């Protein structure tokens, strides 16, 4: 497996992984459980999104397209509408939905993991 993306944080890594998998590119996040660990491990462990060697070019194309996206800027004019903001609002809405779904997935996944760990600890 080869590194397709170096994430700034865990949410960023999951977002990229979900985008890749939506395009049919299986992806794996390395280092997500090490971030912020204490003791022998450094607290700033790198989080990597990896893909198989044969899908690297496809993955980099998806990541490059995402990285080249324009940030959404909302400037209200006197009428309360800005043409640029109105044109980018659907993109902003999709991004907000993606982040919300990512948040829900992390919360649900964490809850399930906690429940499994408790059951394992009980016997």
MOPAC internal coordinates of N, CA, C and O (Angstrom, degrees):
PM7 1SCF
backbone

  N    0.0000 0     0.00 0     0.00 0    0    0    0
  C    1.4586 1     0.00 0     0.00 0    1    0    0
  C    1.5228 1   108.70 1     0.00 0    2    1    0
  O    1.2310 1   121.64 1   -33.52 1    3    2    1
  N    1.3136 1   114.47 1   146.48 1    3    2    1
  C    1.4633 1   120.91 1  -175.00 1    5    3    2
  C    1.5341 1   109.29 1  -123.58 1    6    5    3
  O    1.2310 1   120.76 1   -29.43 1    7    6    5
  N    1.3214 1   116.16 1   150.57 1    7    6    5
  C    1.4657 1   121.54 1  -177.76 1    9    7    6
  C    1.5342 1   109.14 1   -74.12 1   10    9    7
  O    1.2310 1   121.17 1   -58.72 1   11   10    9
  N    1.3329 1   115.37 1   121.28 1   11   10    9
  C    1.4618 1   120.54 1   177.17 1   13   11   10
  C    1.5232 1   111.35 1  -100.42 1   14   13   11
  O    1.2310 1   120.85 1   156.54 1   15   14   13
  N    1.3604 1   115.99 1   -23.46 1   15   14   13
  C    1.4648 1   119.29 1  -176.34 1   17   15   14
  C    1.5239 1   109.54 1  -158.77 1   18   17   15
  O    1.2310 1   120.73 1   -42.97 1   19   18   17
  N    1.3295 1   116.21 1   137.03 1   19   18   17
  C    1.4607 1   122.27 1   173.50 1   21   19   18
  C    1.5237 1   106.88 1  -104.18 1   22   21   19
  O    1.2310 1   120.65 1   -66.26 1   23   22   21
  N    1.3167 1   116.35 1   113.74 1   23   22   21
  C    1.4638 1   121.40 1  -172.43 1   25   23   22
  C    1.5231 1   111.76 1   -87.04 1   26   25   23
  O    1.2310 1   121.61 1   -32.15 1   27   26   25
  N    1.3343 1   114.52 1   147.85 1   27   26   25
  C    1.4620 1   121.06 1   176.44 1   29   27   26
  C    1.5215 1   110.79 1   -77.10 1   30   29   27
  O    1.2310 1   120.47 1   150.37 1   31   30   29
  N    1.3363 1   116.70 1   -29.63 1   31   30   29
  C    1.4646 1   121.03 1   179.84 1   33   31   30
  C    1.5249 1   108.54 1  -157.26 1   34   33   31
  O    1.2310 1   120.49 1    -4.30 1   35   34   33
  N    1.3164 1   116.66 1   175.70 1   35   34   33
  C    1.4572 1   121.92 1  -175.04 1   37   35   34
  C    1.5281 1   111.69 1   -66.46 1   38   37   35
  O    1.2310 1   120.00 1   142.56 1   39   38   37
  N    1.3244 1   117.60 1   -37.44 1   39   38   37
  C    1.4616 1   120.42 1   179.80 1   41   39   38
  C    1.5303 1   110.19 1   -64.93 1   42   41   39
  O    1.2310 1   120.70 1   138.95 1   43   42   41
  N    1.3076 1   116.27 1   -41.05 1   43   42   41
  C    1.4622 1   122.16 1   177.86 1   45   43   42
  C    1.5300 1   110.20 1   -61.03 1   46   45   43
  O    1.2310 1   120.55 1   136.76 1   47   46   45
  N    1.3252 1   116.56 1   -43.24 1   47   46   45
  C    1.4637 1   121.11 1  -179.99 1   49   47   46
  C    1.5294 1   111.20 1   -63.56 1   50   49   47
  O    1.2310 1   120.47 1   136.34 1   51   50   49
  N    1.3236 1   116.70 1   -43.66 1   51   50   49
  C    1.4629 1   119.74 1  -179.95 1   53   51   50
  C    1.5303 1   111.30 1   -66.86 1   54   53   51
  O    1.2310 1   120.43 1   143.62 1   55   54   53
  N    1.3098 1   116.79 1   -36.38 1   55   54   53
  C    1.4607 1   120.25 1   178.19 1   57   55   54
  C    1.5327 1   110.31 1   -62.59 1   58   57   55
  O    1.2310 1   120.25 1   133.81 1   59   58   57
  N    1.3155 1   117.12 1   -46.19 1   59   58   57
  C    1.4603 1   121.12 1   179.50 1   61   59   58
  C    1.5264 1   110.30 1   -65.54 1   62   61   59
  O    1.2310 1   120.22 1   137.90 1   63   62   61
  N    1.3319 1   117.18 1   -42.10 1   63   62   61
  C    1.4675 1   119.89 1   178.88 1   65   63   62
  C    1.5249 1   110.57 1   -60.00 1   66   65   63
  O    1.2310 1   120.26 1   136.51 1   67   66   65
  N    1.3283 1   117.11 1   -43.49 1   67   66   65
  C    1.4592 1   120.51 1  -179.97 1   69   67   66
  C    1.5272 1   111.54 1   -65.78 1   70   69   67
  O    1.2310 1   120.14 1   141.78 1   71   70   69
  N    1.3253 1   117.35 1   -38.22 1   71   70   69
  C    1.4636 1   120.01 1   176.90 1   73   71   70
  C    1.5249 1   110.70 1   -63.68 1   74   73   71
  O    1.2310 1   120.42 1   137.40 1   75   74   73
  N    1.3389 1   116.80 1   -42.60 1   75   74   73
  C    1.4589 1   120.45 1   179.54 1   77   75   74
  C    1.5216 1   110.83 1   -64.36 1   78   77   75
  O    1.2310 1   120.52 1   135.22 1   79   78   77
  N    1.3206 1   116.61 1   -44.78 1   79   78   77
  C    1.4605 1   119.78 1  -178.99 1   81   79   78
  C    1.5301 1   111.41 1   -67.69 1   82   81   79
  O    1.2310 1   120.04 1   150.27 1   83   82   81
  N    1.3263 1   117.52 1   -29.73 1   83   82   81
  C    1.4664 1   120.35 1   175.36 1   85   83   82
  C    1.5267 1   110.59 1   -65.68 1   86   85   83
  O    1.2310 1   120.38 1   153.92 1   87   86   85
  N    1.3213 1   116.87 1   -26.08 1   87   86   85
  C    1.4671 1   121.67 1   177.29 1   89   87   86
  C    1.5291 1   111.85 1   -91.27 1   90   89   87
  O    1.2310 1   120.42 1  -174.28 1   91   90   89
  N    1.3373 1   116.81 1     5.72 1   91   90   89
  C    1.4647 1   120.61 1   178.55 1   93   91   90
  C    1.5137 1   114.11 1    83.46 1   94   93   91
  O    1.2310 1   120.21 1  -160.36 1   95   94   93
  N    1.3299 1   117.20 1    19.64 1   95   94   93
  C    1.4619 1   121.88 1  -179.57 1   97   95   94
  C    1.5241 1   108.18 1  -108.78 1   98   97   95
  O    1.2310 1   119.49 1   -72.96 1   99   98   97
  N    1.3416 1   118.57 1   107.04 1   99   98   97
  C    1.4695 1   119.98 1   178.49 1  101   99   98
  C    1.5279 1   110.03 1   -61.77 1  102  101   99
  O    1.2310 1   120.70 1   -44.44 1  103  102  101
  N    1.3258 1   116.26 1   135.56 1  103  102  101
  C    1.4688 1   120.91 1  -178.47 1  105  103  102
  C    1.5209 1   109.84 1  -135.36 1  106  105  103
  O    1.2310 1   120.80 1   -25.05 1  107  106  105
  N    1.3253 1   116.08 1   154.95 1  107  106  105
  C    1.4589 1   123.49 1  -178.68 1  109  107  106
  C    1.5236 1   108.28 1  -131.94 1  110  109  107
  O    1.2310 1   120.52 1   -43.51 1  111  110  109
  N    1.3296 1   116.62 1   136.49 1  111  110  109
  C    1.4663 1   120.84 1   177.40 1  113  111  110
  C    1.5164 1   108.45 1   -98.89 1  114  113  111
  O    1.2310 1   121.13 1   -58.52 1  115  114  113
  N    1.3165 1   115.44 1   121.48 1  115  114  113
  C    1.4615 1   121.49 1   179.00 1  117  115  114
  C    1.5186 1   108.96 1  -103.56 1  118  117  115
  O    1.2310 1   120.34 1   -49.83 1  119  118  117
  N    1.3197 1   116.96 1   130.17 1  119  118  117
  C    1.4550 1   121.75 1   175.11 1  121  119  118
  C    1.5095 1   114.73 1    93.82 1  122  121  119
  O    1.2310 1   119.51 1  -174.29 1  123  122  121
  N    1.3314 1   118.55 1     5.71 1  123  122  121
  C    1.4603 1   119.05 1  -176.94 1  125  123  122
  C    1.5224 1   112.21 1   -68.27 1  126  125  123
  O    1.2310 1   119.89 1   149.67 1  127  126  125
  N    1.3178 1   117.82 1   -30.33 1  127  126  125
  C    1.4610 1   120.11 1  -177.90 1  129  127  126
  C    1.5291 1   112.18 1   -88.83 1  130  129  127
  O    1.2310 1   120.19 1   175.83 1  131  130  129
  N    1.3313 1   117.23 1    -4.17 1  131  130  129
  C    1.4526 1   120.74 1  -179.52 1  133  131  130
  C    1.5191 1   112.80 1   -97.53 1  134  133  131
  O    1.2310 1   120.23 1   167.05 1  135  134  133
  N    1.3201 1   117.17 1   -12.95 1  135  134  133
  C    1.4617 1   119.93 1  -176.87 1  137  135  134
  C    1.5210 1   110.19 1   -64.59 1  138  137  135
  O    1.2310 1   120.71 1   -56.30 1  139  138  137
  N    1.3053 1   116.26 1   123.70 1  139  138  137
  C    1.4609 1   121.56 1   177.59 1  141  139  138
  C    1.5179 1   113.95 1    79.30 1  142  141  139
  O    1.2310 1   119.70 1  -169.63 1  143  142  141
  N    1.3209 1   118.18 1    10.37 1  143  142  141
  C    1.4594 1   120.51 1   178.69 1  145  143  142
  C    1.5260 1   109.36 1   -68.88 1  146  145  143
  O    1.2310 1   121.05 1   -23.54 1  147  146  145
  N    1.2948 1   115.59 1   156.46 1  147  146  145
  C    1.4660 1   120.09 1  -177.44 1  149  147  146
  C    1.5266 1   109.42 1  -113.74 1  150  149  147
  O    1.2310 1   120.60 1   -12.87 1  151  150  149
  N    1.3002 1   116.47 1   167.13 1  151  150  149
  C    1.4528 1   120.50 1   176.99 1  153  151  150
  C    1.5122 1   111.32 1    94.38 1  154  153  151
  O    1.2310 1   120.39 1    52.96 1  155  154  153
  N    1.3218 1   116.86 1  -127.04 1  155  154  153
  C    1.4578 1   122.63 1  -176.35 1  157  155  154
  C    1.5259 1   112.83 1   -70.30 1  158  157  155
  O    1.2310 1   119.97 1   155.29 1  159  158  157
  N    1.3233 1   117.66 1   -24.71 1  159  158  157
  C    1.4590 1   120.72 1  -174.68 1  161  159  158
  C    1.5239 1   111.14 1   -88.37 1  162  161  159
  O    1.2310 1   119.89 1   -38.76 1  163  162  161
  N    1.3206 1   117.82 1   141.24 1  163  162  161
  C    1.4700 1   119.42 1   176.14 1  165  163  162
  C    1.5187 1   110.51 1   -68.18 1  166  165  163
  O    1.2310 1   120.48 1   -34.15 1  167  166  165
  N    1.3254 1   116.69 1   145.85 1  167  166  165
  C    1.4622 1   121.37 1  -177.54 1  169  167  166
  C    1.5307 1   112.20 1   -74.54 1  170  169  167
  O    1.2310 1   119.61 1   164.96 1  171  170  169
  N    1.3044 1   118.35 1   -15.04 1  171  170  169
  C    1.4654 1   120.72 1  -177.95 1  173  171  170
  C    1.5271 1   111.61 1  -111.35 1  174  173  171
  O    1.2310 1   120.86 1  -132.54 1  175  174  173
  N    1.3080 1   115.97 1    47.46 1  175  174  173
  C    1.4556 1   121.69 1  -179.81 1  177  175  174
  C    1.5202 1   110.25 1   -62.74 1  178  177  175
  O    1.2310 1   120.99 1   -42.14 1  179  178  177
  N    1.3133 1   115.70 1   137.86 1  179  178  177
  C    1.4597 1   121.67 1  -178.49 1  181  179  178
  C    1.5321 1   110.31 1   -72.99 1  182  181  179
  O    1.2310 1   120.60 1   -40.18 1  183  182  181
  N    1.3209 1   116.47 1   139.82 1  183  182  181
  C    1.4519 1   122.13 1   177.83 1  185  183  182
  C    1.5270 1   107.37 1  -108.19 1  186  185  183
  O    1.2310 1   120.80 1   -57.36 1  187  186  185
  N    1.3326 1   116.07 1   122.64 1  187  186  185
  C    1.4559 1   121.47 1  -174.57 1  189  187  186
  C    1.5200 1   110.14 1  -119.54 1  190  189  187
  O    1.2310 1   120.96 1   -38.44 1  191  190  189
  N    1.3155 1   115.77 1   141.56 1  191  190  189
  C    1.4584 1   121.36 1   171.90 1  193  191  190
  C    1.5223 1   105.76 1  -104.14 1  194  193  191
  O    1.2310 1   120.94 1   -60.43 1  195  194  193
  N    1.3313 1   115.81 1   119.57 1  195  194  193
  C    1.4585 1   121.12 1  -176.15 1  197  195  194
  C    1.5254 1   110.52 1  -113.58 1  198  197  195
  O    1.2310 1   121.33 1   -31.65 1  199  198  197
  N    1.3187 1   115.05 1   148.35 1  199  198  197
  C    1.4642 1   122.54 1   175.73 1  201  199  198
  C    1.5265 1   107.77 1  -133.15 1  202  201  199
  O    1.2310 1   120.98 1   -14.32 1  203  202  201
  N    1.3264 1   115.73 1   165.68 1  203  202  201
  C    1.4614 1   119.20 1   177.82 1  205  203  202
  C    1.5383 1   109.17 1   -66.80 1  206  205  203
  O    1.2310 1   121.47 1   -27.18 1  207  206  205
  N    1.3180 1   114.79 1   152.82 1  207  206  205
  C    1.4628 1   120.46 1  -176.43 1  209  207  206
  C    1.5253 1   112.55 1   -56.28 1  210  209  207
  O    1.2310 1   120.40 1   141.52 1  211  210  209
  N    1.3287 1   116.84 1   -38.48 1  211  210  209
  C    1.4664 1   119.66 1  -176.15 1  213  211  210
  C    1.5304 1   112.99 1   -75.62 1  214  213  211
  O    1.2310 1   119.24 1   166.60 1  215  214  213
  N    1.3195 1   119.05 1   -13.40 1  215  214  213
  C    1.4721 1   121.84 1   178.92 1  217  215  214
  C    1.5283 1   112.45 1  -106.75 1  218  217  215
  O    1.2310 1   120.37 1  -173.54 1  219  218  217
  N    1.3361 1   116.90 1     6.46 1  219  218  217
  C    1.4668 1   121.34 1  -175.72 1  221  219  218
  C    1.5347 1   112.50 1   -58.94 1  222  221  219
  O    1.2310 1   119.88 1   133.06 1  223  222  221
  N    1.3157 1   117.83 1   -46.94 1  223  222  221
  C    1.4700 1   120.39 1  -177.82 1  225  223  222
  C    1.5247 1   111.48 1   -61.59 1  226  225  223
  O    1.2310 1   120.49 1   138.28 1  227  226  225
  N    1.3266 1   116.66 1   -41.72 1  227  226  225
  C    1.4655 1   120.59 1   177.55 1  229  227  226
  C    1.5267 1   110.62 1   -63.65 1  230  229  227
  O    1.2310 1   120.92 1   136.63 1  231  230  229
  N    1.3277 1   115.84 1   -43.37 1  231  230  229
  C    1.4671 1   120.71 1  -179.20 1  233  231  230
  C    1.5231 1   110.93 1   -64.12 1  234  233  231
  O    1.2310 1   120.22 1   136.68 1  235  234  233
  N    1.3256 1   117.18 1   -43.32 1  235  234  233
  C    1.4639 1   119.88 1  -179.82 1  237  235  234
  C    1.5224 1   111.27 1   -64.26 1  238  237  235
  O    1.2310 1   120.21 1   146.66 1  239  238  237
  N    1.3340 1   117.20 1   -33.34 1  239  238  237
  C    1.4641 1   120.16 1   177.81 1  241  239  238
  C    1.5260 1   110.25 1   -64.84 1  242  241  239
  O    1.2310 1   120.22 1   138.04 1  243  242  241
  N    1.3341 1   117.18 1   -41.96 1  243  242  241
  C    1.4723 1   121.13 1   178.88 1  245  243  242
  C    1.5200 1   109.87 1   -65.87 1  246  245  243
  O    1.2310 1   120.23 1   134.68 1  247  246  245
  N    1.3312 1   117.17 1   -45.32 1  247  246  245
  C    1.4674 1   121.39 1  -179.11 1  249  247  246
  C    1.5280 1   110.48 1   -65.33 1  250  249  247
  O    1.2310 1   120.13 1   138.27 1  251  250  249
  N    1.3245 1   117.35 1   -41.73 1  251  250  249
  C    1.4711 1   120.71 1  -179.81 1  253  251  250
  C    1.5240 1   110.86 1   -63.51 1  254  253  251
  O    1.2310 1   120.41 1   140.14 1  255  254  253
  N    1.3179 1   116.83 1   -39.86 1  255  254  253
  C    1.4667 1   120.13 1   178.47 1  257  255  254
  C    1.5275 1   110.26 1   -64.05 1  258  257  255
  O    1.2310 1   120.88 1   138.67 1  259  258  257
  N    1.3279 1   115.93 1   -41.33 1  259  258  257
  C    1.4634 1   120.35 1   179.74 1  261  259  258
  C    1.5350 1   110.53 1   -67.17 1  262  261  259
  O    1.2310 1   120.31 1   137.21 1  263  262  261
  N    1.3286 1   117.02 1   -42.79 1  263  262  261
  C    1.4584 1   120.56 1  -179.11 1  265  263  262
  C    1.5240 1   112.37 1   -67.01 1  266  265  263
  O    1.2310 1   120.01 1   150.97 1  267  266  265
  N    1.3260 1   117.58 1   -29.03 1  267  266  265
  C    1.4560 1   120.46 1  -177.60 1  269  267  266
  C    1.5278 1   112.50 1   -83.96 1  270  269  267
  O    1.2310 1   120.12 1   177.88 1  271  270  269
  N    1.3137 1   117.38 1    -2.12 1  271  270  269
  C    1.4643 1   120.90 1  -179.42 1  273  271  270
  C    1.5188 1   111.80 1   -62.13 1  274  273  271
  O    1.2310 1   121.27 1   -36.03 1  275  274  273
  N    1.3110 1   115.18 1   143.97 1  275  274  273
  C    1.4575 1   121.35 1   178.96 1  277  275  274
  C    1.5282 1   110.02 1   -78.11 1  278  277  275
  O    1.2310 1   119.73 1   -44.61 1  279  278  277
  N    1.3273 1   118.12 1   135.39 1  279  278  277
  C    1.4579 1   118.99 1   174.63 1  281  279  278
  C    1.5288 1   110.49 1   -67.32 1  282  281  279
  O    1.2310 1   121.07 1   -32.25 1  283  282  281
  N    1.2963 1   115.56 1   147.75 1  283  282  281
  C    1.4622 1   120.25 1  -179.34 1  285  283  282
  C    1.5172 1   108.51 1   -84.03 1  286  285  283
  O    1.2310 1   120.70 1   -54.74 1  287  286  285
  N    1.3258 1   116.26 1   125.26 1  287  286  285
  C    1.4623 1   121.96 1   179.12 1  289  287  286
  C    1.5207 1   107.67 1  -120.51 1  290  289  287
  O    1.2310 1   120.79 1   -55.65 1  291  290  289
  N    1.3065 1   116.09 1   124.35 1  291  290  289
  C    1.4537 1   120.83 1   179.81 1  293  291  290
  C    1.5258 1   108.72 1  -107.71 1  294  293  291
  O    1.2310 1   120.82 1   -70.92 1  295  294  293
  N    1.3201 1   116.04 1   109.08 1  295  294  293
  C    1.4519 1   121.99 1   175.26 1  297  295  294
  C    1.5196 1   107.57 1  -114.02 1  298  297  295
  O    1.2310 1   120.52 1   -64.52 1  299  298  297
  N    1.3109 1   116.61 1   115.48 1  299  298  297
  C    1.4653 1   119.87 1   179.12 1  301  299  298
  C    1.5207 1   109.14 1   -82.17 1  302  301  299
  O    1.2310 1   121.28 1   -49.43 1  303  302  301
  N    1.3100 1   115.16 1   130.57 1  303  302  301
  C    1.4577 1   118.91 1   173.22 1  305  303  302
  C    1.5310 1   108.15 1   -97.83 1  306  305  303
  O    1.2310 1   120.44 1    10.68 1  307  306  305
  N    1.2958 1   116.76 1  -169.32 1  307  306  305
  C    1.4653 1   120.09 1  -175.86 1  309  307  306
  C    1.5131 1   112.71 1   -63.34 1  310  309  307
  O    1.2310 1   119.94 1   147.87 1  311  310  309
  N    1.3200 1   117.73 1   -32.13 1  311  310  309
  C    1.4626 1   121.15 1  -179.66 1  313  311  310
  C    1.5163 1   112.40 1   -80.57 1  314  313  311
  O    1.2310 1   120.20 1   171.97 1  315  314  313
  N    1.3279 1   117.22 1    -8.03 1  315  314  313
  C    1.4618 1   120.15 1  -178.44 1  317  315  314
  C    1.5197 1   113.20 1    85.10 1  318  317  315
  O    1.2310 1   119.50 1   178.09 1  319  318  317
  N    1.3381 1   118.55 1    -1.91 1  319  318  317
  C    1.4583 1   123.19 1   179.80 1  321  319  318
  C    1.5207 1   108.89 1  -124.76 1  322  321  319
  O    1.2310 1   120.90 1   -43.64 1  323  322  321
  N    1.2905 1   115.88 1   136.36 1  323  322  321
  C    1.4557 1   121.01 1   173.92 1  325  323  322
  C    1.5191 1   107.15 1  -121.69 1  326  325  323
  O    1.2310 1   120.29 1   -47.44 1  327  326  325
  N    1.3211 1   117.05 1   132.56 1  327  326  325
  C    1.4635 1   120.56 1  -176.06 1  329  327  326
  C    1.5246 1   111.20 1   -60.02 1  330  329  327
  O    1.2310 1   120.18 1   140.27 1  331  330  329
  N    1.3374 1   117.26 1   -39.73 1  331  330  329
  C    1.4576 1   120.01 1  -179.71 1  333  331  330
  C    1.5123 1   110.37 1   -66.09 1  334  333  331
  O    1.2310 1   120.15 1   134.80 1  335  334  333
  N    1.3148 1   117.31 1   -45.20 1  335  334  333
  C    1.4565 1   120.97 1   179.63 1  337  335  334
  C    1.5146 1   110.66 1   -64.32 1  338  337  335
  O    1.2310 1   120.17 1   140.00 1  339  338  337
  N    1.3128 1   117.28 1   -40.00 1  339  338  337
  C    1.4645 1   120.60 1   179.64 1  341  339  338
  C    1.5238 1   110.56 1   -65.62 1  342  341  339
  O    1.2310 1   120.17 1   142.94 1  343  342  341
  N    1.3161 1   117.27 1   -37.06 1  343  342  341
  C    1.4581 1   120.49 1  -179.47 1  345  343  342
  C    1.5192 1   112.00 1   -71.99 1  346  345  343
  O    1.2310 1   119.92 1   149.10 1  347  346  345
  N    1.3300 1   117.75 1   -30.90 1  347  346  345
  C    1.4597 1   120.60 1  -177.65 1  349  347  346
  C    1.5174 1   112.67 1   -97.22 1  350  349  347
  O    1.2310 1   119.05 1   177.61 1  351  350  349
  N    1.3083 1   119.42 1    -2.39 1  351  350  349
  C    1.4640 1   121.84 1  -178.34 1  353  351  350
  C    1.5205 1   113.17 1   -58.53 1  354  353  351
  O    1.2310 1   118.58 1   137.26 1  355  354  353
  N    1.3533 1   120.31 1   -42.74 1  355  354  353
  C    1.4704 1   118.25 1   177.88 1  357  355  354
  C    1.5207 1   112.31 1   -60.52 1  358  357  355
  O    1.2310 1   120.09 1   141.58 1  359  358  357
  N    1.3321 1   117.43 1   -38.42 1  359  358  357
  C    1.4567 1   120.69 1   177.73 1  361  359  358
  C    1.5207 1   110.09 1   -65.03 1  362  361  359
  O    1.2310 1   120.03 1   137.51 1  363  362  361
  N    1.3060 1   117.55 1   -42.49 1  363  362  361
  C    1.4545 1   121.12 1   178.49 1  365  363  362
  C    1.5222 1   110.53 1   -63.44 1  366  365  363
  O    1.2310 1   120.53 1   140.66 1  367  366  365
  N    1.3209 1   116.60 1   -39.34 1  367  366  365
  C    1.4602 1   120.30 1   179.61 1  369  367  366
  C    1.5269 1   110.25 1   -65.15 1  370  369  367
  O    1.2310 1   120.20 1   137.42 1  371  370  369
  N    1.3447 1   117.22 1   -42.58 1  371  370  369
  C    1.4661 1   119.97 1   177.89 1  373  371  370
  C    1.5170 1   110.67 1   -62.96 1  374  373  371
  O    1.2310 1   120.08 1   139.57 1  375  374  373
  N    1.3284 1   117.44 1   -40.43 1  375  374  373
  C    1.4612 1   120.42 1   178.97 1  377  375  374
  C    1.5200 1   110.83 1   -64.42 1  378  377  375
  O    1.2310 1   120.46 1   137.77 1  379  378  377
  N    1.3172 1   116.73 1   -42.23 1  379  378  377
  C    1.4610 1   120.21 1   178.79 1  381  379  378
  C    1.5236 1   110.49 1   -63.05 1  382  381  379
  O    1.2310 1   120.41 1   139.64 1  383  382  381
  N    1.3174 1   116.83 1   -40.36 1  383  382  381
  C    1.4649 1   120.43 1   178.36 1  385  383  382
  C    1.5228 1   110.35 1   -65.45 1  386  385  383
  O    1.2310 1   120.41 1   138.25 1  387  386  385
  N    1.3363 1   116.83 1   -41.75 1  387  386  385
  C    1.4693 1   119.90 1   178.60 1  389  387  386
  C    1.5174 1   111.20 1   -61.48 1  390  389  387
  O    1.2310 1   120.20 1   135.32 1  391  390  389
  N    1.3403 1   117.21 1   -44.68 1  391  390  389
  C    1.4606 1   119.87 1   179.44 1  393  391  390
  C    1.5282 1   111.18 1   -65.35 1  394  393  391
  O    1.2310 1   120.32 1   142.02 1  395  394  393
  N    1.3227 1   117.00 1   -37.98 1  395  394  393
  C    1.4587 1   119.58 1   177.97 1  397  395  394
  C    1.5280 1   110.38 1   -64.54 1  398  397  395
  O    1.2310 1   120.17 1   134.73 1  399  398  397
  N    1.3384 1   117.28 1   -45.27 1  399  398  397
  C    1.4590 1   120.47 1   179.10 1  401  399  398
  C    1.5286 1   111.21 1   -64.08 1  402  401  399
  O    1.2310 1   120.61 1   142.67 1  403  402  401
  N    1.3128 1   116.44 1   -37.33 1  403  402  401
  C    1.4548 1   120.18 1   176.40 1  405  403  402
  C    1.5203 1   110.18 1   -63.03 1  406  405  403
  O    1.2310 1   120.34 1   135.79 1  407  406  405
  N    1.3147 1   116.95 1   -44.21 1  407  406  405
  C    1.4582 1   121.36 1   178.52 1  409  407  406
  C    1.5309 1   110.58 1   -59.75 1  410  409  407
  O    1.2310 1   120.50 1   133.64 1  411  410  409
  N    1.3358 1   116.65 1   -46.36 1  411  410  409
  C    1.4626 1   120.99 1   179.50 1  413  411  410
  C    1.5213 1   110.40 1   -61.67 1  414  413  411
  O    1.2310 1   120.07 1   136.95 1  415  414  413
  N    1.3419 1   117.47 1   -43.05 1  415  414  413
  C    1.4630 1   121.16 1  -179.85 1  417  415  414
  C    1.5290 1   111.05 1   -62.10 1  418  417  415
  O    1.2310 1   120.23 1   139.46 1  419  418  417
  N    1.3200 1   117.17 1   -40.54 1  419  418  417
  C    1.4628 1   120.31 1   179.60 1  421  419  418
  C    1.5187 1   110.79 1   -67.97 1  422  421  419
  O    1.2310 1   120.05 1   137.39 1  423  422  421
  N    1.3241 1   117.51 1   -42.61 1  423  422  421
  C    1.4630 1   120.74 1   179.95 1  425  423  422
  C    1.5247 1   110.48 1   -64.42 1  426  425  423
  O    1.2310 1   120.42 1   133.07 1  427  426  425
  N    1.3301 1   116.80 1   -46.93 1  427  426  425
  C    1.4657 1   120.28 1  -179.72 1  429  427  426
  C    1.5239 1   110.06 1   -64.75 1  430  429  427
  O    1.2310 1   120.24 1   135.15 1  431  430  429
  N    1.3228 1   117.15 1   -44.85 1  431  430  429
  C    1.4615 1   120.45 1   178.34 1  433  431  430
  C    1.5156 1   112.39 1   -60.56 1  434  433  431
  O    1.2310 1   120.24 1   138.96 1  435  434  433
  N    1.3241 1   117.15 1   -41.04 1  435  434  433
  C    1.4578 1   120.89 1   177.57 1  437  435  434
  C    1.5135 1   111.95 1   -65.26 1  438  437  435
  O    1.2310 1   120.36 1   140.89 1  439  438  437
  N    1.3198 1   116.92 1   -39.11 1  439  438  437
  C    1.4576 1   120.96 1   178.73 1  441  439  438
  C    1.5256 1   111.24 1   -65.19 1  442  441  439
  O    1.2310 1   120.96 1   136.68 1  443  442  441
  N    1.3167 1   115.77 1   -43.32 1  443  442  441
  C    1.4682 1   119.99 1   178.79 1  445  443  442
  C    1.5225 1   110.19 1   -64.58 1  446  445  443
  O    1.2310 1   120.12 1   137.08 1  447  446  445
  N    1.3214 1   117.38 1   -42.92 1  447  446  445
  C    1.4637 1   120.95 1   178.73 1  449  447  446
  C    1.5214 1   110.84 1   -62.32 1  450  449  447
  O    1.2310 1   120.31 1   138.19 1  451  450  449
  N    1.3274 1   117.00 1   -41.81 1  451  450  449
  C    1.4646 1   120.59 1   179.03 1  453  451  450
  C    1.5214 1   110.56 1   -63.41 1  454  453  451
  O    1.2310 1   120.13 1   137.28 1  455  454  453
  N    1.3249 1   117.35 1   -42.72 1  455  454  453
  C    1.4526 1   121.41 1   179.66 1  457  455  454
  C    1.5347 1   110.33 1   -63.04 1  458  457  455
  O    1.2310 1   120.21 1   137.00 1  459  458  457
  N    1.3197 1   117.20 1   -43.00 1  459  458  457
  C    1.4658 1   120.59 1   179.36 1  461  459  458
  C    1.5296 1   111.21 1   -65.50 1  462  461  459
  O    1.2310 1   120.30 1   140.49 1  463  462  461
  N    1.3132 1   117.04 1   -39.51 1  463  462  461
  C    1.4616 1   120.04 1   177.99 1  465  463  462
  C    1.5219 1   111.21 1   -65.55 1  466  465  463
  O    1.2310 1   120.12 1   141.51 1  467  466  465
  N    1.3200 1   117.38 1   -38.49 1  467  466  465
  C    1.4693 1   120.35 1   177.60 1  469  467  466
  C    1.5188 1   110.92 1   -64.81 1  470  469  467
  O    1.2310 1   120.26 1   136.90 1  471  470  469
  N    1.3224 1   117.11 1   -43.10 1  471  470  469
  C    1.4626 1   120.82 1   178.53 1  473  471  470
  C    1.5235 1   110.64 1   -64.11 1  474  473  471
  O    1.2310 1   120.65 1   141.19 1  475  474  473
  N    1.3123 1   116.35 1   -38.81 1  475  474  473
  C    1.4524 1   120.41 1   178.73 1  477  475  474
  C    1.5305 1   110.72 1   -65.73 1  478  477  475
  O    1.2310 1   120.57 1   140.19 1  479  478  477
  N    1.3198 1   116.51 1   -39.81 1  479  478  477
  C    1.4580 1   121.10 1  -179.71 1  481  479  478
  C    1.5283 1   111.56 1   -69.13 1  482  481  479
  O    1.2310 1   120.28 1   147.89 1  483  482  481
  N    1.3388 1   117.08 1   -32.11 1  483  482  481
  C    1.4720 1   120.47 1  -179.01 1  485  483  482
  C    1.5123 1   112.88 1   -75.07 1  486  485  483
  O    1.2310 1   120.39 1   157.55 1  487  486  485
  N    1.2697 1   116.87 1   -22.45 1  487  486  485
  C    1.4611 1   114.95 1   178.19 1  489  487  486
  C    1.4373 1   110.84 1   154.06 1  490  489  487
  O    1.2310 1   120.10 1   180.00 1  491  490  489

